[in-house]
Structures are given as C-alpha cells and as structure tokens.
Amino acid sequence: MTEDRPVHSISAAAELVGLHPQTLRTYEAHGLVRPYRADNGQRRYSARDIERLRQIRDLSQREGINTAGIRRIIELQELLLRLQTALGGR
C-alpha cells in the first residue's frame, strides 16, 4: 500500500486515530484534511491522511491549538516542503 492510496473508510480512519467520525468531517470542513471522494461520495483516507489526522489530533488535544492555528501550521509545513523541493532537497 502506498502512502497516497485512499483505502480507509471514515469509520476505519476514525478508529485508527482515536477520534469520532464527526470530528474527521469537521476537520475536513475546516480544510485541515482532504480525503479522496469515491464515485458514491464516500470518503477514503490514505496512510498520509491518517498521519495528518494524528498530527491534527495531537496539536488540538495535547497542545490546545485551535483549527485556525492548525491550518496555519499545515500551510507552513506545505510551504517548507515546496521550498525544499525547489532547492533540491537541501
């Protein structure tokens, strides 16, 4: 299984990260995670999505960061990754 292959249903993903499925829907509504949508509309989460959900959970529960703060952290992480890629991974 590759990191980006969407295989987990919302209930399986929620169980893997120890959260309620509605919490995952809320995270999606706030733009914190973007699961794949199957033709029937069902969400499918990849291993990369599961890792992101764990990070979001930890930032929220352990660090007390709100969704706006988490979104900004994710944006900065993505920017850093793009810059590192542009610089050849230095």
Number of C-alpha atoms within 10 A of each C-alpha: 8 9 13 12 14 19 17 19 16 19 15 15 23 21 12 14 17 12 15 13 16 12 12 22 18 13 18 13 11 14 12 22 20 17 21 18 12 10 7 6 8 12 19 20 25 20 17 15 22 20 14 17 23 17 15 24 21 13 17 15 11 9 10 12 16 12 17 12 13 19 18 12 15 17 13 12 12 12 12 12 13 13 13 12 11 10 9 8 9 7
